[in-house]
Amino acid sequence: MYAGEWSKAVIARDQKCMQCGSTERLTARHLVAGYRYDPDNGEAVCMRCRWKSEASKRPKIKPEPIAKPVKPKLAVPIARPEKAEEPASKSLPPRSLFKQRIA
């Protein structure tokens, strides 16, 4: 007997979930590992009960905190051009050159 036949035989025999009594979404589960395709080594359970029983066996893993991206350090510093000084011609003329108008 192969897996598909074994599963169908177990579900046909039980016709309901052996844990909650549901008849929807039935699947076959092994009772004891080792006797793979012996119909006496299986029971029909619904997907909800199967998920609950298998979830308790899974290890609980805490997600690792997300690390902030690290800016890579360069082996050789980048040479940045020095800022050029502004020419003196852009500066304002002395106040004595302005004429004041008195109205």
C-alpha positions as CSV (number, residue, x, y, z in Angstrom):
1,M,0.0,0.0,0.0
2,Y,1.4,3.4,-0.9
3,A,0.7,6.8,0.8
4,G,-2.4,7.8,-1.2
5,E,-4.1,4.4,-0.6
6,W,-3.1,4.4,3.1
7,S,-4.5,7.9,3.6
8,K,-7.8,7.0,1.8
9,A,-8.2,3.8,3.8
10,V,-7.7,5.6,7.1
11,I,-10.2,8.4,6.2
12,A,-12.7,5.8,4.9
13,R,-12.5,3.8,8.1
14,D,-12.8,6.7,10.6
15,Q,-15.0,9.1,8.5
16,K,-14.6,11.9,11.1
17,C,-11.8,13.7,13.0
18,M,-10.8,11.6,16.0
19,Q,-10.2,14.7,18.1
20,C,-13.1,17.1,17.4
21,G,-15.6,15.0,15.4
22,S,-15.5,17.3,12.3
23,T,-16.1,15.8,8.9
24,E,-14.5,18.6,6.9
25,R,-11.0,18.7,5.4
26,L,-9.9,15.3,6.8
27,T,-6.4,14.0,6.5
28,A,-4.6,10.9,7.8
29,R,-1.9,11.1,10.5
30,H,0.5,8.4,11.7
31,L,0.1,7.3,15.3
32,V,3.6,5.6,15.6
33,A,6.5,6.4,13.3
34,G,7.9,3.3,11.6
35,Y,4.9,1.4,10.4
36,R,4.3,3.7,7.5
37,Y,1.5,2.3,5.5
38,D,-0.4,0.1,8.0
39,P,-4.0,1.4,8.3
40,D,-4.0,0.4,12.0
41,N,-1.2,2.9,12.5
42,G,-3.2,6.0,11.5
43,E,-6.1,8.1,12.4
44,A,-8.2,10.7,10.6
45,V,-8.0,14.3,11.8
46,C,-9.2,17.5,10.4
47,M,-6.6,20.1,9.2
48,R,-7.4,22.4,12.1
49,C,-6.6,19.7,14.7
50,R,-3.6,18.5,12.8
51,W,-2.2,22.1,12.7
52,K,-2.8,22.6,16.4
53,S,-1.1,19.3,17.4
54,E,1.9,19.9,15.1
55,A,2.3,23.6,16.1
56,S,2.9,22.6,19.7
57,K,5.9,20.5,18.5
58,R,7.5,23.3,16.6
59,P,10.2,25.2,18.3
60,K,9.3,28.8,19.1
61,I,11.7,31.1,17.4
62,K,11.9,34.7,18.3
63,P,12.7,37.0,15.4
64,E,16.0,38.7,15.6
65,P,15.8,42.5,15.9
66,I,16.5,44.3,12.7
67,A,19.9,46.0,12.9
68,K,20.5,49.4,11.6
69,P,22.6,49.5,8.4
70,V,26.2,50.3,9.1
71,K,28.0,52.7,6.9
72,P,31.1,51.0,5.6
73,K,34.4,52.6,6.5
74,L,36.7,53.2,3.6
75,A,40.3,52.1,3.8
76,V,41.5,55.2,2.1
77,P,39.9,58.5,2.9
78,I,38.4,60.4,0.0
79,A,40.2,63.6,-0.8
80,R,37.7,66.3,-0.9
81,P,38.4,69.6,-2.8
82,E,38.8,72.6,-0.5
83,K,36.2,75.3,-0.8
84,A,37.5,78.2,-2.9
85,E,37.3,81.6,-1.1
86,E,34.9,84.1,-2.7
87,P,36.6,86.9,-4.5
88,A,36.8,90.3,-2.8
89,S,35.0,92.0,-5.7
90,K,31.6,90.6,-4.5
91,S,31.8,92.5,-1.2
92,L,30.0,95.7,-0.8
93,P,31.8,99.1,-1.1
94,P,32.4,101.1,2.0
95,R,29.5,103.1,3.4
96,S,31.3,106.4,2.7
97,L,30.7,105.9,-1.0
98,F,26.9,105.8,-0.6
99,K,25.1,109.1,-0.8
100,Q,22.2,109.7,1.5
101,R,19.2,111.5,0.2
102,I,17.4,113.7,2.6
103,A,13.9,114.6,1.5
